[in-house]
């Protein structure tokens, strides 16, 4: 009897210790159904709860209307339900309501109202809205003054919760020293946190730091690895950067064809640097067929985005008539756009147009002013041109050999052959405050001649002047549908200048365009060449001296000479 009683008691104890499943409530069922894509059940249960005032259900119902899950998408209904939940203090609903105000969905766009709700959500610990509030402070919108300290603080709160976007934003604040002391190592740390989670934007950023050796040791292979990760996710900057690494062979085997592929992918997304580089590959015929029209198309895309380098390159195509009809006025227009942005190459190009009177009235003072702007930025072409202005005493500037020497030296120290040649001339003549020094003269001449792109305009101590005969059959190049250059043999004999010589080991090409008047005198002269303008000074000077040209040539024709020493 006692045994039976004990058995019964023991059985009761065992029954009491077994766990009995707790029945899930409607709220949990609704959440489970929503997460598993059973929107019909989620909608039915959420609507019942929402109408009873359940904030979580109201917030969920707002999401369903916003995304069109189980119902027709209806932003106004989404706003209505988000508001009901937000007013009960539901932080996620407050955050979502803020985004509806920011984007003007279901409600009039109102950044100040967005900020109000974001702040409530951010105070409630919602990382997404902490990041959003940081971005508002970083840009000074929504009725808030720009405040990098506040921006950094909100980014940090979100980043420490693992928000990928905030981690990237906090990294940028450290990289550029906004709201915190500049610290590229700390920037790299935050970028890496987001990059390791697969974020393409920060993968591109960390790749850039490895490429440049900022905040991390310079490591081209690491840079390529991170650029590739981001590029394969469609990040346009990373696609351009990967193309550049492939083109230059940094951290990876050089492969211009692969580079062109990535440039094109990025360029088609509007990445201006890729557009410019792809244009350059078409212009030069590297890894793609040579095609000036394609080059112009890509330069134009970059230029129309306001990119100064795109503007300069497009201007050069108009100036030289490659891929587009020759149009000096359009060239000036694009050079001016770049120059007015402070682009040094645009400034010197515009100066050159003023000096030659192409596309604008000839104005040597304007030319000198633009050359100076470019030179003061350290642009080698600006420096050498400003040196020439001082040497000749043009553009309202006094003739001043000392100033000329100073600017030539700056350009020569950057390796410019023309400047090296002119500096050699100054040493040879003992000009510009320099003691006459044949050894220095020879050294600078040697540097210039080794580059094979100097006109070496002054005599070397042991040389005499050379004469050059350039002969080439003039091709039939159409100027327009009604006019075509005649096929004629054009002979040019450069006169011997007692104080001028040409290096004796050069071959290449010169494109010479000019107009001839009735008596055979040349005007509107432009010269380009395969050696950075070699012989252009002598060619222009010879033509300006009204040298007669044998043969018949229509005004406005263009010819190409090949040259070698006769």
C-alpha positions as CSV (number, residue, x, y, z in Angstrom):
1,X,0.0,0.0,0.0
2,X,2.8,2.4,0.9
3,X,4.7,1.2,-2.2
4,X,1.6,1.9,-4.4
5,X,1.2,5.3,-2.9
6,X,4.9,6.1,-3.5
7,X,4.6,5.0,-7.1
8,X,1.6,7.3,-7.6
9,X,3.4,10.2,-6.1
10,X,6.5,9.6,-8.2
11,X,4.4,9.4,-11.3
12,X,2.9,12.8,-10.5
13,X,6.3,14.3,-10.0
14,X,7.5,12.9,-13.3
15,X,4.5,14.3,-15.1
16,X,5.0,17.7,-13.5
17,X,8.6,17.8,-14.7
18,X,7.8,17.3,-18.4
19,X,7.8,20.6,-20.4
20,X,4.5,21.5,-21.9
21,X,4.7,23.5,-25.2
22,X,3.4,27.0,-24.7
23,X,0.9,28.0,-27.3
24,X,2.3,30.8,-29.6
25,X,0.3,34.0,-29.5
26,X,-1.2,35.8,-32.5
27,X,1.7,38.3,-32.6
28,X,4.4,35.6,-32.7
29,X,2.4,33.7,-35.3
30,X,2.1,36.8,-37.5
31,X,5.9,37.5,-37.2
32,X,6.6,33.8,-38.1
33,X,4.3,33.9,-41.1
34,X,5.8,37.2,-42.4
35,X,9.4,36.0,-42.1
36,X,8.5,32.8,-43.9
37,X,6.7,34.6,-46.8
38,X,3.2,33.5,-45.8
39,X,1.9,37.1,-46.4
40,X,-1.8,36.1,-46.4
41,X,-1.6,34.8,-42.8
42,X,0.7,37.6,-41.7
43,X,-1.7,40.2,-43.2
44,X,-4.8,38.6,-41.5
45,X,-3.2,38.3,-38.1
46,X,-1.3,41.7,-38.2
47,X,-4.4,43.6,-39.3
48,X,-6.5,42.2,-36.3
49,X,-3.7,43.1,-33.9
50,X,-3.0,46.4,-35.5
51,X,-6.6,47.5,-35.2
52,X,-6.5,46.5,-31.5
53,X,-3.5,48.9,-31.1
54,X,-0.6,46.5,-31.2
55,X,2.4,48.7,-32.1
56,X,4.5,45.8,-33.5
57,X,1.7,44.7,-35.7
58,X,1.1,48.2,-36.9
59,X,4.8,48.5,-37.8
60,X,4.7,45.2,-39.6
61,X,1.6,46.2,-41.5
62,X,3.4,49.4,-42.6
63,X,6.2,47.3,-44.0
64,X,3.8,45.1,-45.9
65,X,2.1,48.1,-47.5
66,X,5.5,49.8,-48.3
67,X,6.9,46.7,-49.9
68,X,3.7,45.3,-51.5
69,X,3.8,42.1,-49.5
70,X,0.4,40.4,-49.5
71,X,-1.2,43.7,-50.5
72,X,-1.0,46.2,-53.3
73,X,1.8,48.6,-52.6
74,X,0.4,51.7,-51.0
75,X,2.7,54.3,-49.5
76,X,-0.1,56.3,-47.9
77,X,-1.3,53.2,-46.0
78,X,2.3,52.5,-45.1
79,X,2.7,56.0,-43.6
80,X,-0.6,55.7,-41.7
81,X,0.5,52.4,-40.0
82,X,4.1,53.5,-39.4
83,X,2.7,56.7,-37.7
84,X,0.4,54.8,-35.4
85,X,3.3,52.6,-34.3
86,X,5.8,55.5,-34.1
87,X,3.5,57.5,-31.9
88,X,3.5,54.6,-29.5
89,X,7.3,54.7,-29.3
90,X,8.0,51.8,-31.7
91,X,11.6,52.8,-32.7
92,X,11.7,50.8,-36.0
93,X,8.5,52.4,-37.1
94,X,9.9,55.9,-36.2
95,X,12.9,55.1,-38.3
96,X,10.8,53.9,-41.3
97,X,8.5,56.9,-41.0
98,X,11.5,59.2,-41.2
99,X,12.6,57.6,-44.5
100,X,9.1,58.0,-45.9
101,X,9.4,61.8,-45.2
102,X,12.9,61.9,-46.6
103,X,11.9,60.3,-49.9
104,X,8.4,61.9,-50.1
105,X,6.6,58.5,-50.2
106,X,3.0,58.6,-49.2
107,X,3.6,62.0,-47.7
108,X,5.1,65.4,-48.8
109,X,8.9,65.3,-48.7
110,X,10.0,67.0,-45.5
111,X,13.6,66.5,-44.3
112,X,13.0,68.4,-41.1
113,X,10.1,65.9,-40.2
114,X,12.4,63.0,-41.3
115,X,15.1,64.3,-38.9
116,X,12.5,64.5,-36.0
117,X,11.6,60.9,-36.4
118,X,15.1,59.7,-37.0
119,X,16.3,61.3,-33.8
120,X,13.6,59.5,-31.8
121,X,14.6,56.2,-33.5
122,X,18.4,56.9,-33.0
123,X,17.8,57.6,-29.3
124,X,16.0,54.3,-29.2
125,X,19.2,52.6,-30.6
126,X,18.2,51.9,-34.2
127,X,21.5,51.8,-36.0
128,X,20.1,52.6,-39.4
129,X,18.7,55.9,-38.2
130,X,21.8,56.7,-36.2
131,X,23.7,56.5,-39.5
132,X,21.0,58.5,-41.2
133,X,21.2,61.2,-38.6
134,X,25.0,61.3,-38.9
135,X,24.6,61.8,-42.7
136,X,22.3,64.7,-42.0
137,X,24.8,66.4,-39.7
138,X,27.6,65.7,-42.2
139,X,25.8,67.6,-44.9
140,X,23.9,70.2,-42.9
141,X,20.3,69.4,-44.1
142,X,16.9,69.0,-42.6
143,X,17.2,72.3,-40.7
144,X,20.4,71.2,-39.0
145,X,23.7,73.0,-39.2
146,X,26.6,71.1,-40.7
147,X,28.4,69.5,-37.7
148,X,31.1,67.0,-38.3
149,X,31.5,66.3,-34.5
150,X,27.8,65.2,-34.3
151,X,28.0,63.3,-37.5
152,X,31.0,61.3,-36.3
153,X,29.3,60.6,-33.0
154,X,26.2,59.2,-34.6
155,X,28.2,57.2,-37.2
156,X,30.2,55.7,-34.3
157,X,27.1,54.6,-32.4
158,X,25.8,52.8,-35.5
159,X,29.1,51.4,-36.5
160,X,29.7,49.9,-33.1
161,X,26.4,48.0,-33.6
162,X,27.8,46.6,-36.9
163,X,26.0,48.8,-39.3
164,X,28.0,48.4,-42.6
165,X,27.1,51.8,-44.0
166,X,28.0,53.6,-40.8
167,X,31.3,51.8,-40.6
168,X,32.2,53.0,-44.1
169,X,31.1,56.5,-43.2
170,X,33.1,56.6,-40.0
171,X,36.1,55.4,-41.9
172,X,35.8,58.3,-44.3
173,X,35.6,60.8,-41.3
174,X,38.9,59.4,-40.1
175,X,40.5,59.3,-43.6
176,X,39.7,62.9,-44.2
177,X,39.9,64.2,-40.7
178,X,36.3,65.4,-40.4
179,X,35.0,65.6,-36.8
180,X,38.0,63.6,-35.6
181,X,41.8,63.9,-36.0
182,X,42.9,62.5,-39.3
183,X,43.9,58.9,-38.8
184,X,44.2,56.7,-41.9
185,X,45.0,53.6,-39.9
186,X,41.7,54.0,-38.0
187,X,40.0,54.6,-41.3
188,X,41.4,51.4,-42.6
189,X,40.2,49.6,-39.5
190,X,36.6,50.7,-40.0
191,X,36.7,50.1,-43.8
192,X,38.0,46.6,-43.1
193,X,35.1,45.8,-40.8
194,X,32.6,46.6,-43.5
195,X,34.7,45.1,-46.3
196,X,34.9,41.8,-44.5
197,X,31.1,41.7,-44.5
198,X,31.1,42.0,-48.3
199,X,30.4,45.7,-48.7
200,X,31.6,46.7,-52.1
201,X,32.0,50.4,-51.3
202,X,34.5,49.8,-48.5
203,X,36.2,47.1,-50.4
204,X,37.1,49.7,-53.0
205,X,38.2,52.1,-50.2
206,X,40.5,49.6,-48.5
207,X,41.9,48.8,-52.0
208,X,42.7,52.4,-52.5
209,X,44.5,52.6,-49.2
210,X,46.6,49.6,-50.0
211,X,47.4,51.0,-53.4
212,X,48.5,54.3,-52.0
213,X,50.1,53.0,-48.8
214,X,48.0,55.1,-46.5
215,X,47.0,53.7,-43.1
216,X,48.3,50.3,-44.2
217,X,51.6,49.2,-45.9
218,X,51.6,49.8,-49.6
219,X,50.7,46.4,-51.2
220,X,49.6,46.4,-54.8
221,X,48.5,42.7,-54.6
222,X,46.2,43.4,-51.7
223,X,44.9,46.5,-53.6
224,X,44.1,44.4,-56.7
225,X,42.4,41.7,-54.5
226,X,40.1,44.3,-52.9
227,X,39.4,46.1,-56.1
228,X,38.5,42.9,-57.8
229,X,36.1,41.9,-55.0
230,X,34.3,45.3,-55.3
231,X,34.5,45.3,-59.1
232,X,32.8,42.0,-59.4
233,X,29.9,43.4,-57.3
234,X,29.5,46.2,-59.8
235,X,31.3,49.1,-58.0
236,X,32.3,51.5,-60.8
237,X,35.2,53.1,-59.0
238,X,36.7,49.7,-58.2
239,X,36.2,48.6,-61.9
240,X,38.2,51.7,-63.0
241,X,40.9,51.2,-60.4
242,X,41.3,47.5,-61.3
243,X,41.6,48.5,-64.9
244,X,44.3,50.9,-64.0
245,X,46.2,48.3,-62.1
246,X,46.0,45.9,-65.1
247,X,47.0,48.6,-67.5
248,X,50.1,49.6,-65.5
249,X,50.9,46.1,-64.3
250,X,50.9,46.9,-60.6
251,X,50.1,43.9,-58.3
252,X,49.1,41.9,-61.3
253,X,50.4,40.8,-64.7
254,X,50.0,43.7,-67.2
255,X,47.0,43.1,-69.4
256,X,45.8,46.1,-71.4
257,X,42.9,44.1,-73.0
258,X,41.6,43.2,-69.6
259,X,42.1,46.8,-68.5
260,X,40.0,48.0,-71.4
261,X,37.3,45.6,-70.4
262,X,37.1,46.9,-66.9
263,X,37.3,50.5,-68.1
264,X,34.4,50.0,-70.4
265,X,32.3,48.4,-67.6
266,X,33.0,51.3,-65.4
267,X,32.7,53.9,-68.1
268,X,29.2,52.6,-69.0
269,X,28.2,53.3,-65.4
270,X,29.4,56.9,-65.8
271,X,32.8,56.6,-64.0
272,X,34.6,59.6,-65.5
273,X,38.2,58.4,-65.0
274,X,37.3,55.2,-66.8
275,X,35.7,57.2,-69.6
276,X,38.9,59.3,-70.1
277,X,41.2,56.3,-70.0
278,X,39.1,54.3,-72.4
279,X,39.1,57.3,-74.7
280,X,42.9,57.4,-74.5
281,X,43.1,53.7,-75.5
282,X,40.9,54.3,-78.5
283,X,42.9,57.4,-79.4
284,X,46.2,55.5,-79.3
285,X,44.9,52.1,-80.5
286,X,46.0,50.2,-77.4
287,X,44.2,46.9,-76.8
288,X,41.3,48.3,-78.9
289,X,41.2,49.3,-82.6
290,X,42.4,52.8,-83.1
291,X,39.3,54.9,-83.4
292,X,39.3,58.7,-82.9
293,X,35.6,58.9,-83.1
294,X,35.2,56.5,-80.2
295,X,37.9,58.5,-78.3
296,X,35.8,61.6,-78.8
297,X,32.6,59.9,-77.7
298,X,34.2,58.8,-74.3
299,X,36.0,62.2,-73.8
300,X,32.6,63.9,-74.4
301,X,30.8,61.8,-71.8
302,X,33.4,62.8,-69.2
303,X,33.4,66.4,-70.3
304,X,29.6,66.6,-70.1
305,X,29.9,65.6,-66.5
306,X,32.1,68.6,-65.9
307,X,35.3,66.7,-65.6
308,X,38.2,69.0,-66.4
309,X,40.4,66.3,-67.9
310,X,37.6,65.2,-70.2
311,X,37.1,68.8,-71.2
312,X,40.8,69.3,-72.1
313,X,41.0,66.0,-74.0
314,X,37.9,66.8,-76.0
315,X,39.2,70.3,-76.7
316,X,42.4,68.8,-78.1
317,X,40.4,66.6,-80.4
318,X,38.6,69.6,-81.8
319,X,41.9,71.6,-81.9
320,X,43.7,68.9,-84.0
321,X,40.7,67.7,-85.9
322,X,40.8,64.1,-84.7
323,X,37.4,62.2,-84.7
324,X,35.6,65.5,-85.2
325,X,35.8,68.3,-87.8
326,X,38.5,70.7,-87.0
327,X,36.9,73.5,-84.9
328,X,39.2,75.9,-83.0
329,X,36.2,77.7,-81.5
330,X,34.9,74.5,-79.9
331,X,38.4,73.7,-78.8
332,X,38.6,77.1,-77.0
333,X,35.2,76.5,-75.4
334,X,36.3,73.2,-73.9
335,X,39.7,74.5,-72.9
336,X,38.1,77.4,-71.1
337,X,35.7,75.2,-69.2
338,X,38.7,73.2,-67.8
339,X,40.8,76.3,-67.2
340,X,38.0,78.0,-65.3
341,X,38.0,75.0,-63.0
342,X,41.6,75.6,-62.3
343,X,42.9,72.7,-64.4
344,X,46.5,73.5,-65.2
345,X,46.5,71.6,-68.5
346,X,43.4,73.5,-69.6
347,X,45.0,76.8,-68.6
348,X,48.1,76.2,-70.7
349,X,46.0,74.9,-73.7
350,X,43.9,78.0,-73.6
351,X,47.0,80.1,-73.4
352,X,48.3,78.5,-76.5
353,X,45.1,79.3,-78.4
354,X,45.4,83.0,-77.3
355,X,49.0,83.1,-78.4
356,X,48.3,81.7,-81.8
357,X,45.0,83.4,-82.3
358,X,43.1,80.2,-82.9
359,X,39.4,80.2,-82.1
360,X,39.9,83.6,-80.3
361,X,41.5,86.9,-81.2
362,X,45.2,86.7,-80.8
363,X,46.1,88.2,-77.4
364,X,49.5,87.6,-76.0
365,X,48.6,89.2,-72.6
366,X,45.8,86.6,-72.2
367,X,48.2,83.9,-73.2
368,X,50.8,85.0,-70.7
369,X,48.2,85.2,-67.9
370,X,47.0,81.6,-68.6
371,X,50.5,80.3,-68.8
372,X,51.3,81.9,-65.5
373,X,48.2,80.3,-63.8
374,X,49.3,76.9,-65.1
375,X,53.0,77.4,-64.2
376,X,52.2,78.5,-60.7
377,X,50.5,75.1,-60.2
378,X,53.7,73.3,-61.2
379,X,52.5,72.3,-64.7
380,X,55.6,71.7,-66.8
381,X,54.0,73.0,-70.0
382,X,52.9,76.2,-68.3
383,X,56.4,76.6,-66.9
384,X,58.2,76.2,-70.2
385,X,55.7,78.5,-72.0
386,X,56.0,81.2,-69.4
387,X,59.8,80.9,-69.7
388,X,59.5,81.6,-73.4
389,X,57.3,84.6,-72.8
390,X,59.9,86.1,-70.5
391,X,62.7,85.2,-72.9
392,X,61.0,87.0,-75.7
393,X,59.4,89.8,-73.7
394,X,55.9,89.2,-74.8
395,X,52.4,89.5,-73.4
396,X,53.0,92.7,-71.6
397,X,55.9,91.1,-69.6
398,X,59.4,92.6,-69.8
399,X,62.1,90.7,-71.5
400,X,63.8,89.0,-68.5
401,X,66.3,86.3,-69.0
402,X,66.5,85.6,-65.2
403,X,62.8,84.9,-65.0
404,X,63.1,82.8,-68.2
405,X,65.9,80.8,-66.6
406,X,63.9,80.3,-63.4
407,X,60.9,78.9,-65.2
408,X,63.0,76.8,-67.6
409,X,64.8,75.2,-64.7
410,X,61.5,74.3,-63.0
411,X,60.3,72.6,-66.2
412,X,63.7,71.0,-66.9
413,X,63.8,69.5,-63.5
414,X,60.6,67.8,-64.4
415,X,62.2,66.3,-67.5
416,X,60.8,68.6,-70.2
417,X,63.1,68.4,-73.2
418,X,62.3,71.8,-74.6
419,X,63.1,73.4,-71.2
420,X,66.3,71.4,-71.0
421,X,67.3,72.6,-74.4
422,X,66.5,76.3,-73.6
423,X,68.4,76.0,-70.3
424,X,71.4,74.7,-72.2
425,X,71.2,77.7,-74.5
426,X,71.2,80.0,-71.5
427,X,74.3,78.3,-70.1
428,X,75.9,78.5,-73.5
429,X,75.3,82.2,-73.8
430,X,75.8,83.1,-70.2
431,X,72.4,84.6,-70.0
432,X,69.9,85.1,-67.2
433,X,72.4,85.6,-64.5
434,X,74.2,82.4,-65.4
435,X,78.0,82.2,-65.9
436,X,78.8,81.0,-69.4
437,X,79.4,77.3,-68.9
438,X,79.8,75.0,-71.9
439,X,79.9,71.8,-69.7
440,X,76.5,72.7,-68.2
441,X,75.2,73.6,-71.7
442,X,76.3,70.3,-73.1
443,X,74.7,68.4,-70.2
444,X,71.3,70.0,-70.7
445,X,71.5,69.5,-74.4
446,X,72.4,65.9,-73.9
447,X,69.4,65.4,-71.7
448,X,67.1,67.0,-74.2
449,X,68.5,65.0,-77.2
450,X,68.3,61.7,-75.4
451,X,64.5,62.2,-75.2
452,X,64.5,62.7,-79.0
453,X,61.8,65.3,-78.6
454,X,63.8,68.6,-78.4
455,X,64.3,71.0,-81.3
456,X,67.7,71.8,-79.8
457,X,67.4,75.3,-81.1
458,X,70.8,76.6,-80.1
459,X,74.2,75.4,-81.3
460,X,76.0,72.9,-79.2
461,X,79.6,74.0,-78.8
462,X,81.0,71.6,-81.4
463,X,78.1,71.4,-83.9
464,X,77.1,73.4,-86.9
465,X,73.5,73.9,-88.0
466,X,71.7,71.2,-89.9
467,X,69.2,71.6,-92.7
468,X,66.3,69.3,-92.9
469,X,64.3,68.3,-96.0
470,X,61.0,66.7,-95.3
471,X,59.2,65.0,-98.3
472,X,55.9,63.3,-98.3
473,X,53.2,62.7,-100.8
474,X,50.1,64.6,-99.7
475,X,47.2,62.3,-99.1
476,X,43.8,63.0,-100.3
477,X,42.1,64.0,-97.1
478,X,38.6,65.4,-97.3
479,X,37.9,68.8,-95.7
480,X,34.2,68.5,-96.4
481,X,32.0,66.9,-99.0
482,X,32.9,69.4,-101.7
483,X,36.5,70.1,-101.1
484,X,39.5,67.7,-101.1
485,X,43.2,68.3,-100.9
486,X,45.1,67.6,-104.1
487,X,47.7,64.9,-104.2
488,X,50.9,66.8,-104.6
489,X,54.5,66.3,-103.5
490,X,55.3,69.0,-101.0
491,X,59.0,69.8,-100.4
492,X,60.1,71.9,-97.4
493,X,63.6,73.0,-96.9
494,X,64.2,74.5,-93.5
495,X,66.7,77.3,-93.8
496,X,70.0,77.1,-92.0
497,X,70.0,79.3,-88.9
498,X,73.5,80.2,-87.7
499,X,72.5,79.7,-84.1
500,X,70.1,76.8,-84.5
501,X,70.6,73.1,-84.9
502,X,68.6,69.9,-85.0
503,X,69.5,66.6,-83.3
504,X,70.9,64.2,-85.9
505,X,69.3,60.9,-84.9
506,X,65.5,61.4,-85.2
507,X,62.7,60.0,-87.2
508,X,59.0,60.4,-86.8
509,X,56.1,62.4,-88.2
510,X,54.8,66.0,-88.2
511,X,51.3,66.9,-89.0
512,X,51.3,70.4,-90.5
513,X,48.1,72.4,-91.3
514,X,48.1,75.9,-92.7
515,X,46.5,78.1,-95.2
516,X,48.2,79.6,-98.3
517,X,47.4,82.9,-99.8
518,X,47.6,83.7,-103.5
519,X,51.4,84.2,-103.4
520,X,52.1,81.0,-101.5
521,X,52.6,82.5,-98.0
522,X,51.5,80.4,-95.1
523,X,49.1,81.4,-92.3
524,X,47.0,79.8,-89.6
525,X,49.8,77.4,-88.9
526,X,49.4,74.4,-86.5
527,X,51.9,71.7,-86.0
528,X,51.7,68.5,-84.0
529,X,54.1,65.5,-84.1
530,X,55.1,62.2,-82.8
531,X,57.8,63.7,-80.6
532,X,55.8,66.1,-78.6
533,X,55.9,68.9,-81.1
534,X,59.5,68.4,-82.3
535,X,60.4,70.9,-85.0
536,X,57.2,72.8,-84.4
537,X,59.1,75.9,-83.4
538,X,61.3,75.8,-86.5
539,X,58.4,74.9,-88.8
540,X,56.2,77.7,-87.6
541,X,59.1,80.2,-87.7
542,X,59.9,79.1,-91.3
543,X,56.3,79.5,-92.4
544,X,55.9,82.8,-90.6
545,X,58.9,84.0,-92.5
546,X,56.7,83.4,-95.7
547,X,58.8,80.5,-97.0
548,X,57.4,79.5,-100.4
549,X,56.1,75.9,-100.8
550,X,56.6,74.1,-104.0
551,X,53.5,72.4,-105.5
552,X,49.9,73.3,-105.5
553,X,47.9,73.2,-102.3
554,X,44.4,74.4,-101.4
555,X,43.9,76.6,-98.5
556,X,42.8,74.7,-95.4
557,X,44.4,71.4,-96.4
558,X,46.2,69.2,-94.0
559,X,49.3,67.2,-94.7
560,X,51.5,64.7,-92.9
561,X,55.2,64.6,-93.5
562,X,57.6,61.9,-92.5
563,X,61.0,63.1,-91.7
564,X,64.6,62.1,-91.2
565,X,67.8,63.9,-91.7
566,X,68.7,64.5,-95.4
